[in-house]
Amino acid sequence: MRFLFGFICVLALSVMGCHEDDITYCESDSDCPDDGDGNECTFGRCLTVGFCGYHAVADGKTCSDGVCLRRTCTALTSVSGTVTLIDSDTESPAADAEVSWFGTSFSTTTDTLGEFSLELPFGTVVLHASRDGAWSGVELGTVSDAGLVNPDIEILADAVVAQVAGDLMMEIDEEKGIVSVDFEPESVVVGGETATILLPQAPHDFAFTSDAGGNWVVSDQLLAAGSRTLSFAGVGYENQLVVDPVGVEGVNTCGLAVENPTVIGIDIPVRPKTVTRVQALCAPIP
């Protein structure tokens, strides 16, 4: 039976795009315990029988180890957090904001306090929050055995971004995104830290931060005693983004707070009218 199945797959390669690597072999369902994903003979995989191998089951379907995710049964843990709306000089809970685990169908809506709860897998995840009248927010985090502790996603009211653009006397394109790199900790960041963002095309229109007096300034590096956030405006719409924080020569070194998501298969999303926040951790040079 295994030989026949493989032979059928070879015959179908040219007409169906079938790949032998997609086949999970088993003699019969009785050889495998029921894994709860709709097909007993899949060894914990979220698959159903197809003409040539097995076809993927949609993400979110319950299976033996939690839910189906990228064709594999995956354990999830509950994560709670908040979404905050930044509007002029005020911060308030963002009620009725949609929060999603980026790249999947998992989503929820915040309550009147801006709070949400979402089932997430262990490892690096990307959370996306959106609401009408505001720039969406994207946060990266790592879910461990302790969960992702109180993730707080900020979204910016349209008026806030318009005010920043006016102060800078620059145009911030809503058809593109903003990438903000937050440098920590305060005791190590001295000013002069920067970052590069790499995309196949022109990466951004301009970079900006704020000075010691809280004034917005067009600059490609942090300023002494100023904000510890360096933002890149006009980042083109791409599926993958590589962010490389750079410290001050002879003073400190900086790197991403989470492992480079593009290395482990999770994209840092850049989307129109979205602020993607990336955390950089710096350490002093001995």
C-alpha positions as CSV (number, residue, x, y, z in Angstrom):
1,M,0.0,0.0,0.0
2,R,2.8,2.4,0.9
3,F,4.5,1.8,-2.5
4,L,1.3,2.3,-4.4
5,F,0.6,5.6,-2.6
6,G,4.0,6.8,-3.3
7,F,3.7,5.8,-7.0
8,I,0.4,7.7,-7.3
9,C,2.1,10.8,-5.9
10,V,4.9,10.6,-8.4
11,L,2.4,10.3,-11.3
12,A,0.5,13.4,-10.0
13,L,3.6,15.6,-9.5
14,S,3.3,17.3,-12.9
15,V,-0.4,17.9,-12.8
16,M,-1.2,18.7,-9.2
17,G,2.0,20.1,-7.6
18,C,2.0,17.1,-5.2
19,H,5.1,16.5,-3.1
20,E,6.0,13.1,-1.6
21,D,7.2,15.0,1.5
22,D,3.6,15.8,2.2
23,I,2.6,12.2,2.6
24,T,2.2,10.7,6.1
25,Y,2.3,6.9,5.7
26,C,0.4,4.4,7.9
27,E,-1.1,1.0,7.2
28,S,-4.5,1.7,8.8
29,D,-6.2,3.9,11.4
30,S,-6.0,1.1,13.9
31,D,-2.2,1.6,13.9
32,C,-2.5,5.1,15.4
33,P,-4.3,6.4,18.5
34,D,-7.2,8.9,17.8
35,D,-5.6,12.4,18.1
36,G,-8.9,14.2,17.8
37,D,-8.2,16.1,14.7
38,G,-10.7,14.4,12.4
39,N,-8.4,11.6,11.2
40,E,-6.8,9.0,13.4
41,C,-3.9,8.1,11.2
42,T,-2.0,11.5,11.2
43,F,0.3,11.2,14.3
44,G,-0.8,14.4,15.9
45,R,-0.8,16.4,12.7
46,C,-3.8,18.6,11.7
47,L,-4.4,16.8,8.4
48,T,-7.2,15.1,6.6
49,V,-6.8,12.4,3.9
50,G,-6.4,13.8,0.4
51,F,-5.7,12.3,-3.1
52,C,-1.9,12.7,-2.7
53,G,-1.0,12.7,1.0
54,Y,-2.9,14.8,3.5
55,H,-4.5,18.2,3.3
56,A,-4.1,20.8,6.1
57,V,-6.9,21.4,8.5
58,A,-7.7,25.0,9.1
59,D,-6.1,26.8,12.1
60,G,-8.2,26.9,15.2
61,K,-9.8,23.4,15.0
62,T,-9.5,21.5,18.3
63,C,-7.1,18.6,18.3
64,S,-5.4,16.4,20.8
65,D,-2.8,18.9,22.0
66,G,-4.9,22.1,21.9
67,V,-5.7,23.6,18.5
68,C,-4.5,23.1,14.9
69,L,-1.8,25.7,14.0
70,R,0.3,25.5,10.8
71,R,-0.8,21.8,10.4
72,T,0.4,20.8,13.9
73,C,-1.6,20.3,17.1
74,T,-0.3,23.1,19.4
75,A,-0.8,23.7,23.1
76,L,-2.1,27.2,24.0
77,T,-2.1,29.3,27.2
78,S,-4.4,32.1,28.2
79,V,-2.8,35.6,28.0
80,S,-4.5,38.8,29.3
81,G,-3.6,42.4,28.5
82,T,-4.8,45.9,27.7
83,V,-5.1,48.2,24.7
84,T,-4.5,51.9,25.4
85,L,-5.6,54.8,23.2
86,I,-3.1,57.7,23.0
87,D,-5.1,60.8,22.2
88,S,-3.4,64.2,22.4
89,D,-2.1,64.5,26.0
90,T,-4.4,61.8,27.4
91,E,-4.2,58.0,27.7
92,S,-7.4,56.0,28.1
93,P,-8.6,52.4,27.8
94,A,-9.4,51.5,24.2
95,A,-12.8,49.8,24.4
96,D,-14.1,47.7,21.5
97,A,-10.7,47.4,19.9
98,E,-10.0,44.2,18.0
99,V,-7.0,42.3,19.2
100,S,-5.6,39.4,17.0
101,W,-2.8,37.0,17.0
102,F,-1.2,38.2,13.8
103,G,-1.2,35.7,10.9
104,T,-4.0,33.5,12.4
105,S,-7.8,33.7,12.7
106,F,-7.5,34.0,16.5
107,S,-9.0,37.3,17.7
108,T,-11.0,39.0,20.4
109,T,-12.4,42.4,21.4
110,T,-11.5,44.6,24.4
111,D,-14.0,45.3,27.1
112,T,-14.9,48.8,28.4
113,L,-11.7,48.8,30.4
114,G,-9.6,48.1,27.3
115,E,-8.8,44.6,28.6
116,F,-8.6,41.4,26.6
117,S,-7.8,37.7,26.9
118,L,-6.5,35.5,24.1
119,E,-5.2,32.0,23.8
120,L,-1.7,32.0,22.5
121,P,1.1,29.4,21.9
122,F,4.4,29.2,23.7
123,G,7.2,31.1,21.9
124,T,7.4,34.4,20.0
125,V,4.0,35.9,19.1
126,V,2.9,39.1,17.3
127,L,-0.2,40.9,18.6
128,H,-2.2,43.4,16.5
129,A,-4.7,45.9,17.9
130,S,-6.9,48.1,15.9
131,R,-9.9,50.5,16.2
132,D,-11.6,53.1,13.9
133,G,-10.0,56.5,14.1
134,A,-6.6,55.4,15.2
135,W,-3.3,54.0,13.9
136,S,-3.2,50.2,14.7
137,G,-0.6,48.9,17.1
138,V,1.7,45.8,16.8
139,E,3.6,44.3,19.7
140,L,6.1,41.4,19.8
141,G,6.3,39.2,22.9
142,T,7.5,35.8,24.1
143,V,5.0,33.5,25.8
144,S,6.7,31.3,28.4
145,D,5.4,28.9,31.1
146,A,4.5,32.1,33.1
147,G,2.5,33.4,30.1
148,L,3.0,36.8,28.5
149,V,2.7,39.2,31.4
150,N,0.2,42.0,30.9
151,P,0.9,42.9,27.3
152,D,0.0,46.6,26.8
153,I,-0.6,47.6,23.2
154,E,-0.8,51.3,22.3
155,I,-2.8,52.7,19.4
156,L,-2.5,56.3,18.3
157,A,-5.4,58.5,17.6
158,D,-5.3,60.0,14.1
159,A,-5.0,63.5,15.6
160,V,-1.8,62.5,17.4
161,V,0.0,61.3,14.3
162,A,-1.2,64.4,12.5
163,Q,0.2,66.6,15.2
164,V,3.6,64.9,15.2
165,A,3.7,65.3,11.4
166,G,2.9,69.0,11.8
167,D,5.6,69.5,14.4
168,L,8.1,67.8,12.2
169,M,6.9,69.7,9.1
170,M,6.9,66.3,7.4
171,E,4.2,64.1,5.8
172,I,3.5,60.8,7.5
173,D,2.0,58.5,4.8
174,E,-1.1,56.6,6.0
175,E,-0.6,54.1,3.2
176,K,2.7,53.0,4.8
177,G,3.6,52.1,8.4
178,I,5.7,53.4,11.3
179,V,8.3,51.2,13.0
180,S,9.2,52.4,16.5
181,V,12.3,50.9,18.3
182,D,12.2,51.3,22.1
183,F,15.7,51.3,23.6
184,E,16.1,50.0,27.2
185,P,17.2,50.3,30.0
186,E,17.3,54.0,30.8
187,S,20.5,53.6,32.8
188,V,22.4,52.3,29.7
189,V,20.9,54.4,26.9
190,V,23.0,57.6,26.5
191,G,21.9,59.0,23.1
192,G,23.4,58.2,19.7
193,E,21.9,54.8,19.6
194,T,20.3,54.0,16.2
195,A,18.8,51.1,14.2
196,T,18.6,49.9,10.6
197,I,15.5,48.4,9.1
198,L,16.1,46.2,6.1
199,L,13.5,45.6,3.3
200,P,13.9,44.6,-0.3
201,Q,12.9,48.1,-1.3
202,A,13.5,51.6,0.1
203,P,13.0,51.1,3.8
204,H,11.5,54.4,5.0
205,D,10.9,58.0,4.3
206,F,12.6,59.5,7.5
207,A,13.3,58.8,11.1
208,F,12.4,60.9,14.1
209,T,12.6,61.1,17.9
210,S,12.2,63.8,20.6
211,D,14.8,65.9,22.4
212,A,15.3,66.7,26.1
213,G,12.5,69.2,25.9
214,G,10.0,66.8,24.4
215,N,10.1,68.4,21.0
216,W,9.9,66.2,17.9
217,V,13.0,66.2,15.8
218,V,13.9,64.5,12.5
219,S,16.9,62.4,13.4
220,D,18.3,58.9,12.6
221,Q,19.6,58.4,16.1
222,L,18.5,59.1,19.7
223,L,19.5,62.4,21.3
224,A,21.2,62.9,24.6
225,A,18.6,63.2,27.5
226,G,15.8,62.8,24.9
227,S,13.3,60.0,24.2
228,R,14.5,56.4,24.2
229,T,12.3,55.7,21.1
230,L,13.5,56.0,17.6
231,S,10.7,55.9,15.0
232,F,10.9,55.3,11.2
233,A,8.0,56.8,9.2
234,G,6.9,55.7,5.7
235,V,8.0,52.1,6.0
236,G,6.7,50.3,2.9
237,Y,4.2,47.5,3.0
238,E,6.2,44.2,3.2
239,N,5.7,40.8,4.8
240,Q,9.1,40.7,6.5
241,L,11.1,43.2,8.3
242,V,14.6,42.9,9.8
243,V,15.3,45.4,12.6
244,D,19.0,45.8,13.7
245,P,19.5,48.0,16.8
246,V,22.9,49.6,17.0
247,G,24.6,50.9,20.1
248,V,27.1,53.7,20.6
249,E,30.6,52.7,19.7
250,G,32.7,52.2,22.8
251,V,29.8,52.8,25.1
252,N,27.1,50.1,24.7
253,T,25.8,47.4,22.5
254,C,22.1,46.8,21.6
255,G,20.1,44.0,20.2
256,L,16.5,42.8,19.9
257,A,14.7,41.9,23.1
258,V,13.3,38.8,21.3
259,E,15.1,36.5,18.9
260,N,15.0,37.8,15.4
261,P,11.5,36.6,14.3
262,T,12.5,36.2,10.7
263,V,14.9,33.5,11.8
264,I,12.3,31.5,13.6
265,G,9.6,31.8,11.0
266,I,7.5,34.7,12.4
267,D,7.3,37.9,10.4
268,I,7.5,41.3,11.9
269,P,4.5,42.8,10.2
270,V,4.5,46.2,8.6
271,R,1.1,47.4,7.5
272,P,-0.5,50.6,6.3
273,K,-1.5,53.0,9.2
274,T,0.1,50.7,11.7
275,V,2.8,51.4,14.4
276,T,4.9,48.3,14.9
277,R,6.9,48.5,18.1
278,V,10.2,46.6,18.6
279,Q,12.1,46.5,21.9
280,A,15.9,46.8,21.9
281,L,17.9,45.9,25.0
282,C,21.3,47.6,25.5
283,A,24.2,46.6,27.7
284,P,27.3,48.6,28.6
285,I,30.7,47.7,27.2
286,P,33.0,46.8,30.1
